Amino acid sequence: MKSTKLTLLVILLVLSLQVVAQEYAFKVLVNKGKNELKSGESWQQIKVGSSLKSADELKIAENSYLGLVHVTGKPLELKQSGRYKVTDLAAKVSGGASVLNKYTDFILSSNTGPRSNLAATGAVDRGVDNIKVYLPRTELAVVYGNEVMISWENDQSLKPYEVVFKSMFGDELNVLETSSNSIVINLNDRSFENEDNIIVTVYSKSNRSKASDEYTLKKLSKADRERIKSAYNEIAAQTAEQTAFNKFLIAGFYEQNNLLIDAMPYFQEAIRLAPDVQYYKDTYEDFLLRNGIKKPAAKK
């Protein structure tokens, strides 16, 4: 009798999960333009966060763009104008399930909140004359990848720059010069391979009194690297295509895992691949603000 009840309970649970899964076919994560959704008899404008049901229909306007994630976790970009049935779009992403949709709720909740609240992030005032480096505070400065891009405010009057790297004990590890406002380093290079914590300071070479605060790069522990590698491998196949939307999704993956330094180049790559999609620029700016990497502009 108990086994029968247990079987019925399992069946009911499976059925209820199927019903929940069938409540939507896609979620909208990125929207550019006056795209419309027909749900029932009426057309309405699509918004980020909208859920698309199998019976719905889409109308993509000229020069518009839509980034969708299927209920199975598969991403889909729409760039061509025209009308689309959601059932036909779902057929394009048929196949096995992905865990990518584990991250969609986080991405949506991060990027659809009121932008006016972003000032209350604990961003640190680093001084009027200091060079503003776009790196997070020390407790959030952990790094998973080997290549790290370090960028700062672009001020023509301070070029060229020197970027000085030191150990936790003050030993100089390397000095790099650049006329740009960014550099890329590899943490596997001989200068850094034996260091778990690296101190970074940016100076104006022409005026050494103009400098940034000290920032830290903290290598992820071996155990945490394996954990992140395993989690990333679960979404790697679905985000392998070199699209702006996939880069945006990977950035969300890294941010949810508190790897802000790793997330930044993926936001930047999404902007590079889709420079006409303002949403990517806005969400990157919001990312920098809500994580205290950049301060909100002073109110006039």
C-alpha positions as CSV (number, residue, x, y, z in Angstrom):
1,M,0.0,0.0,0.0
2,K,2.8,2.4,0.9
3,S,4.6,1.6,-2.3
4,T,1.4,2.4,-4.3
5,K,1.1,5.8,-2.5
6,L,4.7,6.5,-3.1
7,T,4.3,5.7,-6.9
8,L,1.3,8.0,-7.1
9,L,3.1,10.8,-5.3
10,V,6.1,10.5,-7.8
11,I,3.7,10.6,-10.8
12,L,1.9,13.6,-9.4
13,L,5.2,15.4,-8.8
14,V,6.5,14.6,-12.3
15,L,3.2,15.9,-13.8
16,S,3.3,19.1,-11.8
17,L,6.9,19.7,-12.9
18,Q,5.8,19.2,-16.5
19,V,3.0,21.7,-16.1
20,V,5.4,24.3,-14.7
21,A,7.8,23.7,-17.6
22,Q,5.0,24.2,-20.1
23,E,4.0,27.5,-18.7
24,Y,6.5,29.2,-21.0
25,A,8.7,28.2,-24.0
26,F,11.2,31.1,-23.9
27,K,12.2,34.0,-21.6
28,V,13.3,37.3,-23.1
29,L,16.7,38.4,-21.8
30,V,17.7,41.0,-24.3
31,N,15.4,43.3,-26.4
32,K,16.3,46.0,-28.9
33,G,13.6,47.8,-30.9
34,K,9.9,47.8,-31.1
35,N,9.4,44.1,-31.1
36,E,5.9,42.7,-30.4
37,L,4.3,39.7,-28.9
38,K,0.9,38.3,-29.8
39,S,-0.5,36.3,-26.9
40,G,-4.1,35.5,-27.6
41,E,-5.8,38.0,-29.9
42,S,-3.8,41.2,-29.1
43,W,-0.3,42.4,-29.9
44,Q,1.8,44.0,-27.2
45,Q,5.4,45.3,-26.9
46,I,8.0,42.8,-25.8
47,K,9.9,43.7,-22.6
48,V,13.0,42.1,-21.0
49,G,11.7,39.4,-18.7
50,S,8.7,38.5,-20.8
51,S,7.7,34.9,-21.0
52,L,6.8,33.4,-24.4
53,K,4.3,30.6,-24.6
54,S,4.2,27.9,-27.3
55,A,1.0,29.4,-28.9
56,D,2.4,32.9,-29.0
57,E,3.7,34.7,-32.1
58,L,6.5,37.3,-32.5
59,K,6.9,40.3,-34.7
60,I,10.5,41.5,-35.0
61,A,10.9,45.0,-36.3
62,E,13.5,46.3,-38.8
63,N,17.0,46.7,-37.3
64,S,15.8,45.0,-34.1
65,Y,17.2,42.2,-31.9
66,L,16.0,39.6,-29.4
67,G,17.9,37.3,-27.1
68,L,15.9,34.4,-25.8
69,V,16.5,31.4,-23.6
70,H,14.4,28.3,-24.1
71,V,12.8,26.5,-21.1
72,T,15.5,23.8,-21.7
73,G,18.2,26.3,-21.3
74,K,19.1,26.7,-24.9
75,P,19.9,30.3,-26.1
76,L,18.6,31.8,-29.3
77,E,19.3,35.2,-31.0
78,L,16.8,36.7,-33.5
79,K,18.2,39.5,-35.8
80,Q,16.0,39.2,-38.9
81,S,12.8,41.2,-39.1
82,G,9.6,39.3,-39.7
83,R,7.0,37.2,-37.9
84,Y,7.9,34.0,-36.0
85,K,5.8,31.4,-34.3
86,V,7.2,30.4,-31.0
87,T,6.6,26.7,-31.7
88,D,8.8,27.0,-34.8
89,L,11.5,28.8,-32.7
90,A,11.3,26.0,-30.1
91,A,11.9,23.4,-32.8
92,K,15.2,25.1,-33.7
93,V,16.6,24.5,-30.1
94,S,15.2,21.0,-29.7
95,G,17.4,18.4,-28.1
96,G,18.8,17.7,-24.6
97,A,18.3,20.0,-21.7
98,S,20.9,22.5,-20.5
99,V,21.6,23.9,-17.1
100,L,22.0,27.4,-18.6
101,N,18.5,28.4,-17.4
102,K,19.8,28.2,-13.8
103,Y,21.4,31.5,-14.5
104,T,18.6,33.3,-16.4
105,D,16.7,34.3,-13.2
106,F,19.9,35.8,-11.8
107,I,20.6,37.7,-15.0
108,L,17.1,39.0,-15.2
109,S,16.9,40.1,-11.5
110,S,20.3,41.9,-11.9
111,N,19.4,43.7,-15.0
112,T,15.7,44.7,-14.7
113,G,15.8,46.5,-11.4
114,P,15.5,50.3,-11.1
115,R,18.7,51.9,-12.2
116,S,18.3,54.6,-9.6
117,N,19.1,52.2,-6.8
118,L,22.6,51.4,-8.2
119,A,24.2,54.3,-6.3
120,A,23.7,52.4,-3.0
121,T,26.4,49.7,-3.7
122,G,29.1,50.7,-1.2
123,A,31.3,52.1,-4.0
124,V,34.4,53.6,-2.5
125,D,35.4,57.2,-3.1
126,R,39.0,56.9,-4.2
127,G,39.8,60.6,-4.4
128,V,39.4,63.3,-7.0
129,D,43.0,63.1,-8.3
130,N,43.4,59.4,-8.3
131,I,43.4,57.3,-11.5
132,K,40.2,55.3,-11.4
133,V,40.9,51.6,-12.1
134,Y,38.0,49.3,-13.0
135,L,38.7,46.5,-10.5
136,P,36.5,45.3,-7.6
137,R,37.3,45.7,-3.9
138,T,39.7,43.1,-2.4
139,E,37.1,40.6,-1.2
140,L,35.6,40.4,-4.7
141,A,38.9,40.4,-6.6
142,V,39.3,36.7,-7.1
143,V,40.2,35.5,-10.6
144,Y,39.4,32.2,-12.3
145,G,40.9,32.7,-15.8
146,N,44.6,33.1,-16.5
147,E,44.2,36.2,-18.8
148,V,43.2,39.4,-16.9
149,M,42.3,42.7,-18.5
150,I,42.9,45.7,-16.3
151,S,41.4,49.0,-17.5
152,W,41.0,52.5,-16.1
153,E,39.6,55.9,-16.9
154,N,40.9,57.3,-20.1
155,D,42.7,60.7,-19.5
156,Q,44.8,61.9,-22.4
157,S,46.7,64.3,-20.1
158,L,48.1,61.4,-18.0
159,K,49.5,59.2,-20.8
160,P,51.6,57.2,-21.0
161,Y,50.9,55.0,-18.0
162,E,53.0,52.6,-15.9
163,V,51.3,49.6,-14.3
164,V,53.3,48.3,-11.3
165,F,52.7,44.8,-9.9
166,K,54.0,43.8,-6.5
167,S,53.7,40.9,-4.1
168,M,51.9,41.0,-0.8
169,F,55.3,41.8,0.8
170,G,56.0,44.7,-1.5
171,D,58.5,43.0,-3.9
172,E,58.2,44.3,-7.4
173,L,57.1,41.6,-9.8
174,N,56.7,43.5,-13.1
175,V,56.3,47.0,-14.6
176,L,54.4,47.5,-17.8
177,E,54.1,50.7,-19.9
178,T,51.2,51.5,-22.1
179,S,49.7,54.5,-24.0
180,S,46.3,52.8,-23.8
181,N,43.9,52.8,-20.8
182,S,44.1,49.0,-20.5
183,I,46.5,46.1,-20.5
184,V,46.1,42.3,-20.5
185,I,48.3,40.1,-18.4
186,N,48.6,36.3,-18.1
187,L,48.8,35.1,-14.5
188,N,50.8,32.1,-15.7
189,D,53.7,34.3,-16.8
190,R,56.9,33.8,-14.9
191,S,56.4,37.1,-13.1
192,F,53.2,36.0,-11.4
193,E,53.2,32.2,-11.4
194,N,54.3,31.8,-7.8
195,E,52.0,34.5,-6.5
196,D,48.5,34.0,-5.2
197,N,47.9,37.7,-4.4
198,I,49.1,40.4,-6.7
199,I,49.0,44.1,-5.9
200,V,48.3,46.4,-8.9
201,T,48.9,50.2,-9.1
202,V,48.6,52.4,-12.1
203,Y,50.7,55.6,-12.4
204,S,51.0,58.4,-14.9
205,K,54.5,58.1,-16.2
206,S,54.7,61.9,-16.9
207,N,53.4,62.7,-13.4
208,R,54.0,60.1,-10.7
209,S,51.9,62.0,-8.3
210,K,48.9,60.9,-10.4
211,A,48.3,57.3,-9.4
212,S,45.5,54.8,-8.5
213,D,44.9,53.2,-5.2
214,E,46.3,49.7,-4.8
215,Y,44.1,46.9,-6.1
216,T,44.5,43.2,-5.5
217,L,44.2,40.2,-7.9
218,K,43.6,37.0,-6.0
219,K,44.0,33.7,-7.8
220,L,41.2,31.2,-7.1
221,S,42.2,28.2,-5.0
222,K,42.7,24.8,-6.8
223,A,39.5,23.4,-5.4
224,D,37.4,26.4,-6.4
225,R,39.0,26.4,-9.9
226,E,37.8,22.8,-10.3
227,R,34.3,23.7,-9.1
228,I,34.0,26.6,-11.5
229,K,35.5,24.6,-14.4
230,S,32.9,21.8,-13.8
231,A,30.1,24.3,-13.7
232,Y,31.3,26.2,-16.8
233,N,31.6,22.9,-18.7
234,E,27.8,22.4,-18.2
235,I,27.1,25.5,-20.3
236,A,30.1,25.6,-22.6
237,A,28.5,23.7,-25.5
238,Q,25.4,26.0,-25.5
239,T,27.5,29.2,-25.5
240,A,30.3,28.2,-27.8
241,E,29.0,30.2,-30.8
242,Q,30.7,33.6,-31.0
243,T,27.6,35.7,-30.5
244,A,27.0,38.8,-28.4
245,F,24.1,37.0,-26.6
246,N,26.3,34.1,-25.6
247,K,29.0,36.4,-24.3
248,F,26.3,38.2,-22.3
249,L,25.2,34.9,-20.8
250,I,28.7,33.8,-19.9
251,A,29.2,37.2,-18.1
252,G,26.1,36.4,-16.1
253,F,27.5,33.0,-15.2
254,Y,30.7,34.5,-13.9
255,E,28.9,37.3,-12.0
256,Q,26.6,34.8,-10.2
257,N,29.7,33.0,-9.1
258,N,31.2,36.2,-7.8
259,L,34.0,36.2,-10.4
260,L,33.6,39.9,-11.4
261,I,37.0,40.2,-13.0
262,D,36.2,37.2,-15.3
263,A,32.8,38.6,-16.2
264,M,34.0,42.0,-17.4
265,P,35.7,40.9,-20.7
266,Y,32.5,39.0,-21.7
267,F,30.4,42.1,-21.2
268,Q,32.9,44.0,-23.3
269,E,32.9,41.3,-26.0
270,A,29.1,41.4,-26.2
271,I,29.3,45.2,-26.8
272,R,31.9,44.7,-29.5
273,L,29.9,42.0,-31.3
274,A,26.6,44.0,-31.1
275,P,27.6,47.7,-30.9
276,D,24.1,48.8,-31.9
277,V,22.4,47.1,-29.0
278,Q,22.3,49.7,-26.3
279,Y,21.1,47.1,-23.8
280,Y,24.5,45.5,-23.6
281,K,26.1,48.8,-22.9
282,D,23.6,49.7,-20.2
283,T,23.8,46.3,-18.5
284,Y,27.6,46.5,-18.4
285,E,27.4,50.0,-16.9
286,D,24.9,48.7,-14.3
287,F,27.2,45.8,-13.5
288,L,30.1,48.1,-12.8
289,L,27.9,50.3,-10.6
290,R,26.1,47.6,-8.6
291,N,29.4,45.9,-7.8
292,G,31.1,49.1,-6.7
293,I,33.7,48.9,-9.5
294,K,32.6,52.3,-10.8
295,K,31.0,55.2,-9.0
296,P,27.8,56.8,-10.2
297,A,28.2,60.1,-11.9
298,A,27.8,63.0,-9.5
299,K,24.4,64.7,-9.5
300,K,24.6,68.3,-10.8
